[in-house]
Amino acid sequence: MESRSTTEEKPVQRSKSFSFKTAKEVCASCEKTVYPMERLVANNQIFHSKCFCCQHCNTKLSLGNYTALQGEFYCKAHYQQLFKNKGNYDEGFGRKQYKERWANKDSDSITKSP
């Protein structure tokens, strides 16, 4: 019994794989903490279920009724409406057309040539 009392007590080793600390998840829209019960993931982005809204009309979206284009989310009705207005993904959504970007690059390359 003396051998037990002479040995030093070692602190209890805890498993490193189990931790109470979890990574804090932040909503892509409001940048506030997202808790598991209100968590929604779309296009590898995390949202509160109430923050996941259409870019055009702010209607609350769900995983079954949204469409994503270049990091922006639309309800299916407005996505189709905006696309059909111009028949072009870029022009319908307020971006410059690729034709204009290409024309600018061509004119820059011509002026830079010796």
Sequence and secondary structure as in RCSB ss.txt:
>XXXX:A:sequence
MESRSTTEEKPVQRSKSFSFKTAKEVCASCEKTVYPMERLVANNQIFHSKCFCCQHCNTKLSLGNYTALQGEFYC
KAHYQQLFKNKGNYDEGFGRKQYKERWANKDSDSITKSP
>XXXX:A:secstr
 HHHHHS        SS  S     B TTT SB  GGGEEEETTEEEETTT B TTT  B  TTSEEEETTEEEE
HHHHHHHHHHHSSHHHHTT   HHHHHHHHHHHHHHH  
